[in-house]
Structures are given as C-alpha cells and as structure tokens.
Amino acid sequence: MDNYKNKIIGVLGLGVSGQSAIKYFSHNSKKIIAWDDAIEIRKTFKKKKVNIKNLSVSKNLQLIDLLFVSPGIKPKHSVLLLAKKLKINITSDLDVFWEEALNRKNKFIVVTGSNGKSTVTSMIHHLLRLTNKKVFIGGNIGIPILSLKIPNNSSYYVIEASSYQLELMNKLKPDISILTNIIPDHIEWHGSMKKYISAKEKIFLNQNNNDLAIINVDNLEGFNLYKKINKRKIKPIIIKISLRKKLNNTIYLSKENIIDNLDNKNIIIGKVEDLTSLKGLHNIENILFTIAVSIHIGLTHNEIRYNLPKFKSLPNRLETVYEDKKIEIINDSKATNLESCKVALSCFDEIIWIAGGRRKKEEFTYLNNNINNIKAGFFIGESAEQFVNYFKDYFYCKNSINIKDAVSDSLKFSQTLKNYNTVLFSPGCSSFDQFKNFEDRGKIFKKIINNLMLRESL
C-alpha cells in the first residue's frame, strides 16, 4: 500500500470494481481523479464528492501517476490508448491486490475459462472453508477483489478471473491457475478469437516451477495452450484434466468412479453419485479440477468425500426451480452461449426448451447432436425468429417473444405429454436485448415460475 501514498491515482470506470478501487485508494494515495463514460454515473459520484475529470483530455490524464482500469473497459478505449501514448503506468484490480496480499505470504488460486469458472471457484472455496482453511473468494464471481480483507496471517484467495480482468493483468502470479475451457466468447470486446485466447493465457504468464497449472486438455484451445506452456523453459507443474482418456498423474473418471492418480497412486475417491448431486459431464470436469487443487493443497480423501457432496449448484446454472411427479423446471440462465446450452440439453430426456436472446457468432449446427430429446421450443428476444427458422424442421417451434409468454406456452405444451418432462430455460444467448444481465434474466424467470405455481396451489 505504501507504493501509492504519494501518487495521484486515476480511476477509469465507476462500476463495482471502480467503486471498490476508489474506496481502496481513498486513504492510501495522495489524490484520486475518476472518470466514467456514463453521464448519470458521473453525476452520482460528483454528489459523493469524488473528483471527476475527463481523462480522455490529455492535460487531465497527465495529472495522474497511475491509471487504474476497471475490468469492463475495452482495450481500445480512448483513455487507455492515450495513457499508453503518454507512457502513464496502467494497473488493474488483479495486480494491485496481488502485490499487497503477496507481502503477507498469501496463496492465490485463480480460475478462468469460458464456462464453469464460477462453479469451480465456488467449489474450491466450499471445500477449503469446510476444512477450516482461512479462505476468501472474489473477483468476477461478484465480489470485487479490492474489497477483500488481507489478514496478517497467511490465507488462501480463490479468485475467478474473467478475460476482461486478465487482459489488464501483468504482475499476478497465481500459486495455482486453472483453465476450465476456451470457446468463442466476448470476441467483439477483445477484437478477435486470437486476442481472447491470449487474454486467457495470461493466467499462466508469470508462473514458474513452484506453481501449478491445471488445464482441461479435452478442450481444443486448452490442449493447444497446454502444449505451448509445456514448451517453456520456465513453466509451472501441469496437471491435465480429461474425461475422454486416461492420463497419468491426474484426477480422472473411470466407470463412475473418480480416481486420484496424482503421483501415480491410483486410489478411488468415490463414485460420482456419492460425491455430487450436480447434473452433467461438465460438472464432473468441475469436480476433477476441484479435487486436484484440494489434494495439492493437502486435503485428505476423507475430507473431500465428506464435504464435497454438501456443495449445491449455483443460481442460474441448471438450477431446479420446481419439481413434481410430472415435470421439472430448470433455470439455466447462465447459458449465454451454445456450448453451455449443449451441455444442458445433454442432461435431460423429454425437453421443452426455452431459448433466445442476443446471439453470439455461433452456428446452430453445433447443437445438431443434442436435439433428439427436444419435444418443443419456445423462443424469445432478438434471435427468436432465427431459432424458429432453423429448428422448426426438428421439433415444434414458436416465437413466444418474451419470457412470460414462453413459460406459459411451455407449461401448456407440457400438459400434452404423457411422460415426465423438463422445461429447460437454457437461452444459449446473451441477455442484453431484454434484461440487465443473466442474473436478472434468471431472477425474472424464477419469479414467473414461482407465481404460476403458487396460483396453481391456491
């Protein structure tokens, strides 16, 4: 923290991370100058006596010694480009926090990936907390890193890192880094798939042979990064995770059993059904990541067997909203791309599918092997007609336009089916056409379901 006492700090972006940065630097820097592109946000912070200046103006930007950039700021933002031109030091939440926490011998476990990172982050935190480790969770999971405590005694920090955060990161050196997978996502923000992959790769950038990297090698881009990292002269220890093939020195799945093969021990930890209630092969992958970390840290097999089954699914991720003898209703609002949607569709038999929103650059053909169990589709948002036009030759389709009507249409269709069926809300698209974010979308879906079911019971 002493690094900032005599410095003027610029804060670009006043969302959750920017606000935590202002609080973090307020008592430990000479002065703070802040800027946000949104006029309403600037007005709000002016009322809070925050010094607001347009940092895209050269004379204002030259007043600062260090520019803190919030994770949502695009790489080609005018302030960032100007700061680089003026050779002003740029930093981020990951680097600022890591530098301070490192001084107290804390351990960093950092998780990234296109899908699954929130679940893996939460699962690791869950196991460490229940085995009495001093552990904190934060990052992209919704808790700003700079709001986390830094106690005097050493602790574990389990951090979910988005590609936005990693784009800005230069110094962070995780003790353990995890890459769950990489699929096309946030391409418009990064500019290209290559740049998106480069951002994810930065999680391994500063690691050496004292550190651990855990990588999903079933995923093509994950496998490519593994090969690249493995060629480095200075590289971390690498544990490869795979569901498709048996590898040495890893945690793997064999006939429904999860096996600890680290150091070639080959010990059965337990059956999948005894270790988790979570649905889907993707969650088995998530468990393998978690167990690999836990054993590396020093947890015993018995501690894992006892505590892992207590972990429950996160909201908006294959979350059961309602269930009876005829139907189950699943909220998978976090499925913002077709890869996540594909995983969800593979988990159920008789499916009534609700999907749609703002499409990403993915082809519907990607789902062709996962649509045999779909009995009907009710689609919403900007892409509803695109969904209908593609899938109408495979199953009954309707443009329901909005989520409320899609739920109503789905439940009516459910009554025509003889077998137990699943209403699956797995949009496969981003939410920004009709909702604030995927959390808002999931919350509204659950509220509609709960209101309907309450009315039915009256």
Secondary structure, 3 states (H helix, E strand, C coil): CHHHCCCEEEEECCCHHHHHHHHHHCCCCCEEEEECCCHHHHHHHHHCCCCECCCCCHHHHCCCCEEEECCCCCCCCHHHHHHHHCCCEEECHHHHHHHHHHCCCCEEEEEECCCCHHHHHHHHHHHHHHCCCCEEEEECCCECHHHCCCCCCCCEEEEECCHHHHHHCCCCCCCEEEECCCCCCCHHHHCCHHHHHHHHHHHHCCCCCCCEEEEECCCHHHHHHHHHHHCCCCCCEEEEECCCCCCCCCEEEECCEEEECHHHCCEEEEEHHHHCCCCCHHHHHHHHHHHHHHHHHCCCHHHHHHHHHHCCCCCCCCEEEEECCCEEEEECCCCCCHHHHHHHHCCCCCEEEEEECECCCCCHHHHHHHCCCEEEEEEECCCHHHHHHHHCCCCEEEEEECHHHHHHHHHHHHCCCCCCEEEEECCCCECCCCCCCHHHHHHHHHHHHHHHHHHHHC
